Amino acid sequence: MKRILSLLCAVALALPLFALIGCGTQKVDYDPDNFISDTSNPQIVKEKVTIKMFVPKASIQGQWEDMFIFRYMEEVTNIHVEFEEVMLSSYSEKRGLRWESKKDPTDAFMLGNNADEVTQASAFGALTPLNDPNASDEYSGSYGSLIDNYMPNYKKWLDKYDEIELATTQADGNIYSFSSVSTLYGGFATQYLNKKWLEKTDWYAENERLPETIEELEVILTEFSEKDMNGNGDRNDEIPLSYFTTDETKNFLMSAFGFVGTGVEVDTREKIWDGKAWTDNPAYNQIVWVPATDAYRTYLQTLRRWYANGLIDPNIYENDAQDLAAKGYAERLGCFSSAGAFLVVGEELASDYVAIGPLTSAISQDKIWYQYSSQFDPTILVIPQTTPYKREIARWLDFFYDEANVALQSYGQEGVHWDWDVREDGTKGDGSLETDTWHFNVPEGMERETYRATLTYSAGLGGRILETEWNMRESTPIQAQVFKDRQTYVDYLKPSLPPLIYTSDQMTLITEVETAIGTVMSNSTAYFITDINNAKGEYDPNKDSDWNAFIAKMENAGNSIIRGYDALCEQYQEAYETYLAKKAALQQ
């Protein structure tokens, strides 16, 4: 057994993320009798303990330990959480390094756990199985299934939604990561268009509606670029379309050509345009590499033309969220992506913007919208095998899956941070009627999300562990508008992929090719759009020679074992077929 563990350690050290698995980790003093197993008792331990969690931090957030939700939970559960906070921009890199620490191990990694890394980590025994009835460790002895024994709230959602099991169960039949739960819909952004500017265009005078195709949007953006839309006397400071590389504008644009992403995706186009007519799509319901499609080439040709004609912010590859907001507050933006217009342009200007629905194009008849996370996002929390506090963490996290605590984790305490509205009959609402609404008590002079960031982890991070119909009842005008805007997209949501689970071998091969092909993409995509003077000499998507050279690079990216996007798609296709089989079995 010692030899096997040594070999596992040696293999793990060769991997980029998991140089850990029992390799010299220090034993922690732990009293198993301090734990309270009764899940009806909100207190989790008799004597206070400290649990260390690694978490991402948004720019608007202060210290996590100062947030209302975690101060409240410490009083209730008797568990103090020591948060190691890392800014979002460097979170993935530093999370990998944190995994390798043996002198001061982390007890849990909360939020932003990459699903592919979970697959790798679980295959090497680095993560705690959450549903194993025979689970045990040297600290607590036999503790069994954490979900069945200590998480009644989470188990309720597992029993209700088969999709959670599909999204979290690994190839060995065990669950190693917790999923978010939304009884509404998954995560997606809104694309906003300046309606105040739109109404000044000749196009709107003739059509009196929002654009419905990418070609119509191009006409509108062209007018934005040619006129003094913001009325400040300068015809050159308007930015028709702006974004930064990690927001969802590129997904909005790509969706007009038949795909919601620019990587691996399930092709849902039943019909494709062959240049003369609409024909059956031979790749329908198959995994494809989007950058190798004619649709992606058309997308690049469109963006190159827009960039050359001044319709796109020239700083798209230098912008970040703060840059976008600075331009928004200065009344310079015609179109952008965000969770809410007020986050980019401020509350005073937010009413100038309207949500654009999904667009079609000359080569795509389907209206689709990018869903970046499903109702059940399996990235919420993982528990390393090295921690003695497995049971405590399970009970602590289960607090968030209680419907009674949805408000606490989203907007704070009733009567302090938010209140039910008064009904038409003069009585105060309490949530018992479908018409009951509530409002958020934002202190005067504070921005809404800045204040919410003092209360909860979800502000600035774009998601909640549990979201229910309660979240939709807010009557605060600016947020009520956000919910109304989101309804524009609900019928068209599409993720690039369903929540697939991979074998360790599949994940290894996928990583090899994606790393190599990612280099090709990073060196090519920006030039295809911005190198309008052909300074590089090989990045014009309108030239067959340049396009064919790009395809050839992607066909050969990899190593001697596996290479090319076709081989990459084969690995995803296998995982997709396994997913479909599991889904069919659960539905029987």
N, C-alpha and C positions, 0 to 999 in steps of 0.2 A: 504493500500500500504506500509506504514512504517513497518508493521508487516511482510509482505512478504519479504521486503528488509533485515530485521533483520534476518529472517530465512535463506535467501540466504547467508548472511555474515557468519552465524554460520556454515553452511555446507561448505562454502569455506575454513573456518579456519581449517576444518578437513582434507582438501586435502593438498598434499605435495607442490603444486605449486601456487595455486591461492587464497591466503588469501587477497583479495582485494575488488572487485566489490562494489564500492560506500561506502565502510566502512570507513567513516571519512576522505576521501581525501580532501586536501586543495583546495579551489577555487583559480584559477590563474587569474591575471589581463590580460585581453585580449581585444584588439580593433578589432572588426570584419571588420571595414572599412579600416583597414591597408592592408587587403588582396586584391590582384589583381586577379580577376577571369578570365580575358582574357587569354586563353591558347596560343594565338599567341604572347603574350608578354613574353619574357624569364624571365623578372623580376617578382617575385612572391609577394613581399611585398613592400610597399612604404618606410616604415622605417624599418631598419634592426631588425630582431628578432633572438633569439637564441633557437634552438631546441635541446633537449637532446636525444641522441641515444645510445643504448647499443649494443656493437659489439664485435665479436671475434677477437683475435689478433694472428697472426702467429709469429714465433720466428724471422723471418727475417725482420719483419716490425718495423718501427719506430712509431712515433705518427701519428695517422690517420689524424689529423687536418693539419699536415705538408705535406701530400701527394698532388701532383699536382692536381689531379682530384677534390679534395674538396676545394682547394684554388681557382681553376678556377670556380667551381660552386658557390662559395660565391660571387665572383665578378659579375657573370651573374644573379643569382637569388635574391641576397641581403639577403640570409638566412645564418646565421652562425650556424654550427652544432658543438655542444659540445659532443665529443665522450667519453663514458665510455668504456674503452678497458679492456678485460679480456682474458688471455691466453687460447688457445684452450683446454689445459689439464684440466682446471677447469671451462670451459665456461658453461656447462649445469647446474652444481650445483649452480654457482653464478647467473646465469640468473633467476633461481627459487627464490633465495633470493631477487634479485632485484625487482621482481614482487611484493614482499610483502611490499616494501617501500612506505609509504603513505606521509611522510613529504617532500620527494623530488622525485616525480614520474618521470619516464622516458616517453618521448613522442613517442618513437618508438624502436622496437627491430629489428635490421637489421642483416640478415644472420644467418643461423643455427637454425632457429625456428623449433623445433620438431613438425612434422605434428600431432602426437597424442596429444601433449599438446595444439595445436591449437583447436582440437576438444573439449577438456575439457574446455578450456578457453572460447570458443564461447558459449558453452552450459550454462555457468554461467554468460553470459553477460559481460565478461571482455574485449572483443575485439570489435572494430568498424566494422560494416558491410560495405563492400566496394561497394556493388551494390544495396543497398536499396534505391529506389526512394523516400521513405518517411522518410529517416534518418534526425534527428535533434538533437541538444544539446543546453545546456543553454548558450553557448558562441556565436555560429553562427546562431542560429535559425534553420530553415529548409534548409539544404544544399543538401539533396537528394543523388543520387548515385555519389560517388566520382569518380568511373571509367567513367561513362557516361559524367559527367559534367566537370571533370578536368584532365582526362588522355586520350587524343586522341591517343597517341602512344600505350599505353597498350591495349586500346580497339581494336585497329587494329589487334593486335596479338590474342586477345580473339576471334574476329570474324573469324580469319583465321584458328585457330587451336582449334578444339573441345576438344582436350586433356587437354587444360588449364582449361576449365570449369569442366571437369571430375576430375581433380586433386585438385581443390580448392573449389568446391561448397559443403558446409556442408549439413547435413540432413534437416536443416530448409530452404534450398534454397538460403541461403546467402553465400557470399564469404568473408572470413576474413583474408586471407593471399595472398600475391603477389607471383607469380611464376617467376622463371627464364625462359628465352626463348632461345632455341638454334635451329636455322634453319638447323643445321648439324646433331648432335646426342647428346646423353646424356654424363654423366661423367663415365669414366672407366680408369683403370690403364693399363700399359703395363708390361708384364713379360719379363725381359731381361735375355739372356743367353750369357755368355762370349764366343764369336765366336773364339777368339784367342786361348782359351783353348780347345774348341770343336775340332778345326782342328788338335790338337795334340793327339786326342784319336784314339784308334784302331777302335772304333765304326764308327767314321767319315771316316776313311780310307776305310772302307768297304761300307758305305752307301752314303757319300758325300751329306748329306742333314740335315735339322733340325729334331729333334725328332717329331713324330706325335702321340705317345702314352705315357702314364705314365710309362709303362714298359721300353720303350726305354730311357726315361729320367732317370730312375733309373740306367741303365747301364752307361750312360754318367756321372752322378753324382758320381758313384762309381769310375770311372776312375779319375775324378777330385780329389777324396780323396786319391788316391793311388800314384799320381805322383806330381813332383815338377812343377806344371803348370805355376807358375809365374816366375820360373827360378832364384829364389834367393838362391838356395842351401838348402832350408828348405822344406822338404816334408810334414811337419805337420802344416803349417800356412794357407793352402788353406781352404776356407769355401765353400763347394759345393753349399749349399742353405742357405740363411739367410733371416730373416724377423723380423718384430716386430709385436706384436699381433694385432695392428689396421691397418696394411697395407693389401693389397689384395692378398698376396701370398696364404693364405689359401683358398680363393675363386678360384684362379687358379687351385690349387690342387683338390679341391672338384668338380670342373666342369668336371674333367676327369672321375668322377664317376656318373655323371648325374644331379647334382645340383650345383647352383652357390653360395649358401649360406649355413649356418649351423644353420638355425632357421626355421621359417615358410616360406613356398614357394609353388608356383604353380608347380605341377609336370607336366613337359612337355615331359616326356619320353613316347613315343608311344609303345615302346617295352622294356621289361626288361628280364634279363638273370635269369633263374630259376635254374641254375646249370647244365642244360643239353641242353637247347634250348632257343631261343628268343621267348617270348610269349607276348600277348597283356597285356598292363599295366592297371589293374582295377582302378588305382588311377589317370589315365590320366586326365589332366585339373582340378584336384581337389587340394584343399589345404592340404598339409601334413606337419608334423613336422619332418624335415630332420634327426635330431639326433636319431629318432626311426627307421630309415630305415636300411636295410642291406647295402645300398650304403655308409652310414655314418660309419658303422662298418668297412667296407673295407678300407675307407679313414683313420680311426684311426689305423688299422693294418699296413697300408702302412707307415704312419708317424712314428709309433713306431719302425718299422724295420729300417727305414732310420736314425732315431735318434740313435738307438743302433749301427748302422754301421758307424756312423760318417759322414753321408751325410748332416745333418742339424746342423746349428749353435747351440751349447749347451746353448747359452744365449738368445734363442728366447723369453723367458718370462721376460727377463730383458732389452732387447734392446729397444731403441727408435730411432727416425729418425737420430739423431746425431751420435749414435753408428754405425748405418748401413753405414752412409756416411764416418765415420772414417775408417771403414774396406774397403770401396770401394776405397777411395783415396790411401789406402795402397796396392792396387792391390791384395786383398785377396778373392774377391767374384766371384763365378761362376754363380749364378742365384739369381735374386731379382726382386721385383716389384717397379715400380715408374711411375710418369707421364712422366719422361724423364730420360734416363740413366745419363745424365750430372749432374742431381740433386744429384745423389748418388756417382758417381765415378769421377766427374769433367769433364770439357770440353776436356782435353787432352786424357783421356781414353775412352770417350763416344763411339768413333768409334770402339772400341774393342767388343762392345755388339750389339746383334741383337734381335729383337722381336720374341718371340716364339708364334706360333699360338695356338689355343685351342687344347687340347689333348683329345683323347679317351682312353678307357681302355678295359680290358677283359669283363667288365660288363656294359659298356656304349658305344653305337655307335654314340651318338650325339655330335657334336661340338657346345659348348655354351660358352659364355663369360660374366662374371659378369658386369652388368651395375649398378653402385651404385647410379646414379641419372639419371632420364629420361631427355628428351629434355625439360621437363617442371617440374621443381623442386619447389614445393609449400612451400618453406621455406625462401623466400627472406626477407620479412618484414611484421610485424604486427603492428597495431596501437591500443594502449590501449584506452578504452573509456574515460579515465580520462584526456587525453590531449585536449587542446583547438585548437591545430594546425592540425586538421585532413585534412583540405583542403590544407594547406601549404605543408604538408608531401606528400600528393598525387601528387601535382604538381611537387614537388622537385624530387620524385622518377620517375616520368614520363620522366624526362630528360634521364634516363638510357635506356629507351625503344625506343628511337629515333634512327633509323638506322644511322643517320648522326653522332651520338655520340659513335658509337661502338669503333672507334679507340681511342677516348679520354679516355674512361673508361678502355681500355685494354693496351694501349701503349703510351698514352700521345698525345702531339700536333704535327700535321704534320709540317715538316720543322724544328722542334726542337728535338723532341724525336724519330721521325721516318720519313722516306722519301720514296716516290715512286722511283722505280728503273728506270734507263734509258733503253729504248727499243732498239731492234736491229737496228732500223732505226736512232738511235741517239736522238730521242725525249724523253722527260721525261714522264713516265706514269702518269696517273691520276685516274686510276680505271675504265675508260670507256671501256677498252678492257678486254676480258677474260684472256688474257695473261699478263696483268699488275701485277707486283709484287712489294713488298715494303720491306724495311729492317729497323731493329731496331738499333738506334744509341747508342750503349752501350759505355760509357766512357772507355777509355783504363785503364786497371787495375782493373775494377770492374766486379764482377760476374753478369751475365745477370739478374737473378731473384732478386738479392740483389738490383740492380739498379731499376728494375721494381717496387719493393716494395716501392720505394720513390715516385712513380707516381700513383699507383692504389691499391685499396683494394684487388684485385683478386690475386695478387702475394702472394704465400704461402698458400692461402685458396682453391685453386684448382677449381675455378669456376667464371663465370661472370654472371651478370644480363642479358645481351644480348650478344649472340654470333652468328655471321653470316658468310657467305662465305668469307667476308673480312679477317677474322682471318686466313683462310687457305692460303692466298696469300703471306705469309711472305717468303722471299728468304734467310734470315739468315740461313746459312747451318745447324747449330745445331737444329734450330727449324723446318726447312723444313724436317729434318730427323725424328723428333718427329711426325709430321703430316703423314709422309709416314709410320712410324711404326703403327700409330693408324688405318690406313686403313686395317691392318691385321685382325682387330676384328669387323669391322662395320657390316658385314653380320651375325655375331653370337651373337649379344648383347642380353642379357636377364636380366631383373631385378628379384630379388627374388619375388616381388609382384608388380602389377601395383599400381598406386597411389590411394589407397582405402580411402574412407571416412567412418567413423564409427559413429554410434549413441553413445550418452553419456553412455547408458547402456552397449553397447558392449565394449566401451573403458574401463569402470570400471572393467568388468569381465576379459578382456584381461590383464589389468594391474595387477590384483590380481594373475593370474596364471603365467604370465611371470616373475613377481618378484620372486615367489617361485621356478619356474623351472630354473630361471637364477642362483639361488644359487646352484642347483644341477649341472648345467653345469660348473660353475666356479670352483667347488670343484672336478670335475671329469675329464674334458677334458685334462688339463695339465698332470695329473697323467697317464692317458691312454697312452700318448705319451712318457713321460719322465721317468716314474717309471719302468725302464727296469729290475731292480733287484728285483721287487715285494716287495719293502720295506713296501708299504701300504697294500699289500696282497689282494686287491680287485679291481685293476684297470688294468687288462690285457684283452684287447678286443679280444684276441684269445681264452679266456676261456668262455664257455657258461654260467657258473655260475656267473662270473663277469658281463658279458654283460646283462644277465637277471635281475640282481640286479639293474643295471643302468636303465634299462627300467622301472622297478617297481618304482623306485624313481620318475621318470618323470611322471608315471601314477598317482601317489598319491600327487604330488606337488600342493599345493593350500590351500583352507580352506574349511569350512563346506558348503559353498554356491557353490563353483565351484572348481574343481581340475582336474589335468591331461592334457596331451597334446591333447587328443581327444576332450575335452571340449574347449580347446583353439582354435583348428582348426575349430570347429563349429562356433565360433564367426567370425573368418576370412572368413569362407566359406559364411556366410550370407552377409558380406560386399562385398565379391567378386561377388556374384550373383547380388547384387544391382548394382555394377559397370558395369557388363556385360549388364544388362537391360538398364542402362542409356546410355551406349555406343551405343547399338543397336538403341535406340530412337533418339539419336543425328544423327545417320547415315541415318535415314529414310528421 
